[in-house]
Amino acid sequence: MVLGCCGAGKSTFSKKLHEKTGLELIHLDQYYWKPNWIETETKEWESIVNDLAAKSNWIIDGNYGGTMDVRIERADTIIFLNYSTATCLYRVCSRIIKNYGRTRSDMTDGCPERFDYQFLHYVATFNIVKRKGILAKMGHVAKEKNCIVLRNDKEADAFLGAIHNSR
């Protein structure tokens, strides 16, 4: 399970982890968003996440706090990309400029990259609002689960480099 602020690199990290392990890669954004940025209804979303998390092996990237506990319960490893707000904002803005009007590979078709003040506010406040709760959830399961906090690309690359390809 890979968590972190938008722009921390969850999707990129998860793709690299998938390449190393061969585990199925699930980008939650592809399941949550419908074309034209329409959100999935809560009950439907909970059902989707339950079905995805019930699979025997996976890498799931995405936060979605309302279903985080289901994924934590079923995950054996929880990785939190605990990157700085400045890094995340820079990367999100760069991503918007680079991909504006196009749909990224980790998103639902019909959800082109766009400029959205509400989204930028979410990124700017993520560490203030969300970080403490994510770390607390990880702390509650740290005795039963492999909980890893990576603070930058150097740490993420070292983690990935220590994994031997199982493909």
C-alpha positions in Angstrom: 0.0 0.0 0.0 1.5 3.3 -1.1 0.4 6.6 0.5 1.5 10.2 0.2 0.6 13.6 -0.9 -0.2 14.3 -4.5 3.1 15.0 -6.2 5.2 12.9 -3.8 5.4 10.3 -6.6 3.1 7.5 -5.5 2.3 6.4 -9.0 5.9 6.5 -10.2 7.2 4.7 -7.1 4.4 2.1 -7.4 5.2 1.5 -11.1 8.9 0.9 -10.2 7.8 -1.4 -7.3 5.6 -3.3 -9.7 8.5 -3.7 -12.2 10.6 -5.2 -9.4 8.0 -7.5 -7.8 5.5 -8.3 -10.6 2.6 -7.7 -8.2 -0.6 -6.3 -9.7 -0.5 -2.5 -9.8 -3.8 -0.7 -8.9 -4.0 3.0 -9.2 -7.0 4.0 -7.1 -7.5 7.2 -9.2 -8.4 5.0 -12.2 -11.3 3.4 -10.2 -12.5 6.5 -8.3 -12.8 9.0 -11.1 -15.3 8.6 -13.9 -14.8 10.6 -17.2 -15.1 14.4 -16.9 -13.9 14.2 -13.3 -17.1 12.7 -11.9 -16.6 11.1 -8.4 -17.8 7.6 -7.7 -20.7 7.4 -5.2 -19.6 6.4 -1.6 -21.3 3.0 -1.5 -20.1 2.0 -4.9 -16.6 3.2 -4.0 -16.5 1.2 -0.8 -17.5 -1.9 -2.8 -14.8 -1.3 -5.4 -12.1 -0.9 -2.8 -13.2 -4.0 -0.9 -13.1 -6.0 -4.1 -9.6 -4.7 -5.0 -8.2 -5.2 -1.5 -9.6 -8.7 -1.4 -7.2 -9.8 -4.1 -4.4 -12.0 -2.9 -1.5 -9.8 -4.0 -1.3 -6.1 -5.0 0.3 -2.8 -5.0 -2.4 -0.1 -4.4 -1.4 3.5 -4.7 -3.7 6.3 -3.5 -4.9 7.8 -0.2 -8.7 7.9 -0.1 -9.0 8.2 3.6 -12.6 6.8 3.7 -11.3 3.4 2.6 -7.8 3.5 4.0 -8.6 1.2 7.0 -9.8 -1.6 4.6 -6.5 -1.4 2.7 -4.4 -1.2 5.8 -6.1 -4.3 7.2 -5.3 -6.3 4.1 -1.9 -4.9 3.3 1.3 -6.6 4.5 3.4 -3.4 3.8 2.4 0.2 4.1 4.7 2.8 2.5 4.2 6.4 3.2 6.0 8.9 0.9 6.4 11.6 3.5 7.7 14.3 1.2 7.9 18.1 1.8 5.0 20.3 0.7 7.4 22.3 -1.5 8.5 19.2 -3.4 4.9 18.1 -3.9 3.6 21.5 -5.0 6.5 21.8 -7.4 5.9 18.4 -8.9 2.1 18.9 -9.2 2.6 22.2 -11.0 5.2 20.7 -13.3 2.8 17.8 -14.0 -0.1 20.2 -14.8 2.1 22.2 -17.2 3.6 19.1 -18.9 0.3 17.2 -19.2 -2.3 19.9 -19.4 -5.3 18.7 -21.4 -4.0 15.1 -21.6 -4.9 12.1 -19.5 -2.0 10.6 -17.6 -1.5 6.8 -17.7 -2.4 6.5 -14.0 -5.8 8.3 -14.4 -9.2 7.4 -15.9 -9.7 8.1 -19.6 -11.6 11.3 -19.9 -9.9 13.0 -17.0 -7.4 15.3 -18.6 -4.9 17.2 -16.5 -6.2 20.6 -15.5 -5.5 23.6 -13.3 -7.7 23.4 -10.2 -7.2 25.8 -7.2 -9.0 23.4 -4.9 -6.6 20.6 -5.8 -3.6 22.9 -5.3 -5.0 23.9 -1.9 -5.3 20.2 -1.0 -1.7 19.6 -1.9 -0.5 22.7 0.0 -2.3 21.7 3.2 -1.9 17.9 2.9 1.0 17.6 5.4 -0.7 19.9 7.9 -4.1 18.1 7.7 -3.3 14.5 6.7 0.2 13.5 7.7 -0.3 13.1 11.4 -3.3 10.8 10.9 -1.5 8.6 8.4 1.5 8.3 10.7 -0.9 7.5 13.6 -2.6 4.7 11.6 0.7 3.3 10.7 1.8 3.4 14.3 -1.3 1.4 15.3 -0.3 -1.5 13.0 3.5 -1.2 13.1 3.8 -4.4 15.2 1.8 -6.5 12.6 2.7 -4.8 9.4 5.8 -3.6 7.6 5.5 0.2 7.9 8.0 2.3 5.9 8.3 6.0 5.8 10.4 7.5 2.9 11.1 11.2 3.0 12.7 11.9 -0.3 13.7 10.4 -3.7 17.1 9.2 -2.4 15.4 7.1 0.3 12.8 5.8 -2.2 15.5 4.9 -4.7 17.5 3.1 -2.0 14.4 1.2 -0.9 13.6 0.1 -4.5 17.3 -0.7 -5.1 17.3 -3.1 -2.2 14.5 -5.2 -3.7 15.6 -8.1 -5.9 13.6 -8.6 -9.1 11.1 -11.4 -8.6 9.9 -11.4 -12.1 
